[in-house]
Amino acid sequence: MHWKDEGYLLSKNNFNENSIIIETFTLDHGKYTGIVYGGSSRKQKKNFQIGNKISLNWNSKGQNKSGYFTIELVRAVSPYYFDDKERSISILSATSILKILLPEAETNKKIYNTLENLINDLPKKNWIKSYLLWELSLIKELGFENNFISDNAFNDTVVINQKSYKVPKMLLDKNIMLSKTDIREALLFNKALLMENFIIPNRLKFPLSRNTLEKYYI
């Protein structure tokens, strides 16, 4: 089996002295895991920063067999934000959330495109709002219908699993300038949706990087 695609690097782990195992979120094949032979070499190592966009060639002996990637770097993303803690941790947060929530080998171009839009918005001044809205769009796409605002009317609370949560100001007023308090409020709201609908029911571990992102907005 062979295919070629583009994707974003979600995670990497050592496989042996010279090789690594990577997880990627691809445009046409969804989340895929495979070995990269020689991936830990000095020449290739720089390509495998979490969040980087890569071109992938996948080879396997069968549909359900483990396989391996050969890759080329399309776009370095993470290195541009090594000196920006908030943006760096947001990349790790987004990729970690996708890593644990996306099903294996299931295409979802809408989620892929929203991730790409988020990456493109990172250089902008109001990037954190894009991140918060990205989480909400992901939650909706994964199956939780979060229609908190409809027909220009809104409720300032929502009940999830018999628990009441305050809807963040940014959802009630699209033009609001977000303070640190507003950002933290939205992060905690999104976290509650993720926990109640996906993390707790599936006995998953909430990403450490996502908890760290909250700490920058205390």
PELIN-V881986 format. One record per residue. RES is the residue in one letter. PHI is phi in whole degrees, -180 to 180 (* if undefined). OMEGA is omega as a letter, one per 40 degrees, with the letter a starting at -180 (* if undefined). D_FIRST is the distance of its C-alpha to the first C-alpha in Angstrom with 2 decimals. Layout:
# PELIN-V881986
res phi omega d_first
RES PHI OMEGA D_FIRST
RES PHI OMEGA D_FIRST
This chain:
# PELIN-V881986
res phi omega d_first
M * a 0.00
H -145 i 3.77
W -152 i 7.01
K -127 a 10.64
D -158 i 13.43
E -117 i 16.84
G -172 i 18.27
Y -112 a 21.12
L -77 a 21.26
L -96 a 22.53
S -162 i 22.97
K -149 i 22.55
N -145 i 23.58
N -65 i 24.16
F -107 i 21.83
N -150 a 23.84
E -59 a 26.29
N -115 a 24.00
S -121 i 20.90
I -133 i 20.46
I -107 i 18.43
I -120 i 18.23
E -114 i 18.00
T -129 i 17.54
F -110 a 18.41
T -103 a 16.39
L -66 a 17.66
D -106 a 14.97
H -128 i 12.92
G 72 a 15.95
K -80 a 16.44
Y -137 i 13.66
T -119 i 14.37
G -167 a 13.08
I -92 i 14.79
V -116 i 16.21
Y -71 a 17.60
G 79 a 21.05
G -68 i 21.16
S -95 i 24.67
S -69 a 26.10
R -59 a 28.99
K -67 a 27.23
Q -94 a 24.27
K -54 a 26.15
K -64 a 27.77
N -75 a 24.53
F -103 i 23.84
Q -92 a 26.75
I -56 a 26.18
G 99 i 26.09
N -65 i 24.94
K -93 a 22.72
I -134 i 19.74
S -98 a 17.06
L -124 i 13.61
N -113 a 10.57
W -106 i 7.78
N -132 i 5.70
S -155 i 5.01
K -80 i 5.75
G -173 a 5.60
Q -55 a 6.75
N -105 i 9.89
K -97 i 9.34
S -67 a 10.61
G -141 a 8.88
Y -137 i 10.68
F -108 i 11.85
T -115 a 13.85
I -133 i 16.40
E -133 i 19.45
L -74 i 22.41
V -96 a 23.19
R -154 i 26.22
A -77 a 28.13
V -112 a 29.59
S -56 a 30.98
P -57 i 33.01
Y -70 a 35.22
Y -122 a 36.47
F -60 a 37.02
D -97 a 40.75
D -122 a 40.53
K -62 a 40.26
E -66 i 40.01
R -68 i 37.23
S -60 a 35.31
I -72 i 35.54
S -68 i 34.60
I -64 i 31.24
L -64 i 30.70
S -64 a 31.98
A -62 a 29.71
T -68 i 26.52
S -67 i 27.73
I -63 i 28.47
L -64 a 25.02
K -58 a 23.49
I -89 a 25.50
L -101 a 25.67
L -77 i 22.32
P -71 a 20.12
E -74 i 16.60
A 56 i 13.82
E -123 a 16.58
T -69 i 17.24
N -147 a 20.89
K -68 i 21.79
K -67 i 25.45
I -64 i 25.22
Y -59 a 23.11
N -68 i 25.82
T -69 i 28.62
L -63 i 27.26
E -63 i 27.16
N -63 i 30.70
L -62 i 31.85
I -57 a 30.64
N -68 a 32.49
D -85 a 35.58
L -58 i 35.91
P -71 a 38.28
K -77 a 40.59
K -62 a 43.77
N -98 a 43.02
W -61 a 39.42
I -66 i 40.11
K -65 i 40.83
S -61 i 37.42
Y -64 a 35.92
L -62 i 38.00
L -70 i 37.11
W -63 i 33.39
E -59 a 33.71
L -65 i 35.50
S -66 i 32.97
L -65 i 30.18
I -58 i 32.37
K -66 a 32.96
E -67 i 29.35
L -83 i 28.46
G 129 i 31.12
F -99 a 34.59
E -78 a 36.69
N -101 i 38.88
N -85 a 41.31
F -83 a 44.16
I -128 i 45.66
S -152 i 46.32
D 53 i 48.92
N 62 i 50.42
A -120 a 51.46
F -150 i 50.20
N -111 a 50.81
D -91 i 51.11
T -137 i 49.77
V -139 a 46.89
V -105 i 46.69
I -128 a 43.46
N 52 i 43.62
Q 66 i 47.41
K -117 a 47.51
S -97 i 48.96
Y -127 i 47.48
K -79 i 49.04
V -74 a 47.02
P -60 a 46.79
K -59 a 49.10
M -64 i 46.30
L -86 a 45.19
L -93 i 48.77
D -141 a 49.61
K -65 a 46.89
N -98 a 49.29
I -66 i 50.31
M -85 a 50.34
L -80 i 48.61
S -87 i 50.57
K -59 i 49.13
T -64 i 50.41
D -63 a 48.65
I -65 i 45.32
R -62 i 45.66
E -59 a 46.67
A -70 i 43.52
L -62 a 41.30
L -69 i 42.98
F -65 i 42.67
N -61 i 38.92
K -60 i 38.61
A -61 i 40.54
L -64 i 38.19
L -64 a 35.13
M -65 a 36.89
E -71 a 38.32
N -101 a 35.31
F -132 a 32.29
I -68 a 33.22
I -66 a 35.95
P -59 a 34.58
N -102 i 31.25
R 53 i 33.05
L -97 i 31.29
K -101 a 32.85
F -68 a 34.01
P -61 i 32.80
L -61 a 35.45
S -62 i 34.82
R -70 i 35.73
N -65 i 38.94
T -65 i 39.70
L -57 i 39.46
E -60 a 42.21
K -68 i 44.47
Y -77 a 44.75
Y -123 i 46.50
I -86 * 49.24
